[in-house]
Amino acid sequence: MTPTPPPGPDRPKQAARKRWRAADLRGAARLATQATMGVTRIVEGVHRSVLGTLGLPGAAAPGRTRGITGMVYRSIQGVTLGVDAALQAALRRLEPWLERAQGAPDESAEAERDAVLAALNGVLGDRLAADDNPLALPMALRQHGRALELAALHAQGAATGRVLLLIHGLCMNDRQWLRSGHDHGAHLARTLGYTPVYLRYNTGLHISVNGRALAQHLEALLASWPVPVQELGILAHSMGGLVARSAVWHATQTGQRWPAQLRHLIFLGTPHHGAPLARAGPWVDLLLASTPYSRPFTRLGHLRSAGISDLRYGHVLDADWQGRDRLARSPDTRTPVPLPDGVACHAVAATLAAQRSPLAERLVGDGLVPLRSALGAHDNPARCLAFAPADQYVVAQRGHLDLLSDAAVARQLVRWLTPPGERDPATATAER
């Protein structure tokens, strides 16, 4: 057994080294390059704005300088790109050696790394993917914090005919279903015999892009499941609910088979009609663009990912964003997508208020998602999602993340997912 290193000043450094993989160095170097390029463009934009106020000529492109000044900025950018190319090549050659020298990371270090990467992908994930950055998270099906292995699942006799897919929200990952010692997936496995499978995905990508990819993953998963699948359930938190709706729509449109096995679709705090915080971005851009000196800093407002932009109104289709400036102020032009037919759809919402009221439903919500949005309600009847009253559940004095661990929510999930013939009428009445 390897002895535990004694406490000392080097211990935090050792932990930090185990927290990151060799490929992360390449990703971080690429991010540093992009940051340098971005800052250079901002500085050049400010420089050009100052020249413009003095009546001096600039360049043909907005925010760009020309002459010797422009040559200096182009040189900085060229040198930065050259350094990045050299770093990427060197680090790629060193990766195998660095992985061997680092050894296997411990579980806590892996969890911390996963949390950081999840947040980074939520904010910049579309850019990371477009740049083929190693920090971009690929979509994957997982269990127990690791890649799902169907052969091992079968060998252990752990696969049942009741499959439950859990989909996390923005800037989160599959490990974060465990909160305050509770995991809805593990709880439903113990109480109802579900086999939980957890999705990990890049939340910075467009929701429809993730939905299409998820549909393909589910088609492959159910086709290769070790035992006959009796039913598929989906439990989705926040953005994950929009990804699930998009996946069902894509699968239905392309004639995939897995929607026929989908029995339950449960949403936890899903912003079906958007979230106010996601709509704030255009106003920030507008304020920054109000003066020549602050206008170059609108680039900072453009850092929000495609996934965050989709949360403005709850986009689930390609047509909701294709051909449009996602960063511009615009009305809600979504194509209405109803809940899928033949599937029991349930909505759980939270409110920080002590009790429901019209004001609390529209303004308070769970701190991130308004109550009406989480329940699918909309002033336009064509956009309303038809959740039956018995399929809606609201918890008071709870926040957005509390939905992951709240005991009352856990009991309600059991009630909804229990087959009708197995329900205890007394328990069901008590839990209403």
Secondary structure, 3 states (H helix, E strand, C coil): CCCCCCCCCCHHHHHHHHHCCHHHHHHHHHHHHHHHHHHHHHHHHHHHHHHHHCCCCCCCCCCCCCHHHHHHHHHHHHHHHHHHHHHHHHHHHHHHHHHHHHCCCCHHHHHHHHHHHHHHHHHHHHHHHHCCCCCCCCCEEEECCEECCHHHHHHCCCCCCEEEEEECCCCCCHHHHCECCECHHHHHHHHHCCEEEEEECCCCCCHHHHHHHHHHHHHHHHHCCCCCCCEEEEEEECHHHHHHHHHHHHHHHCCCCHHHHEEEEEEECCCCCCCHHHHHHHHHHHHHCCCCCCHHHHHHHCCCCHHHHHCCCCCCCHHHCCCCCCCCCCCCCCCCCCCCCCCEEEEEEEECCCCCCHHHHHHHCCCCCCHHHHCCCCCCHHHCCCCCHHHEEEEECCCCHHHHCCHHHHHHHHHHHCCHHHCCHHHHHHHC
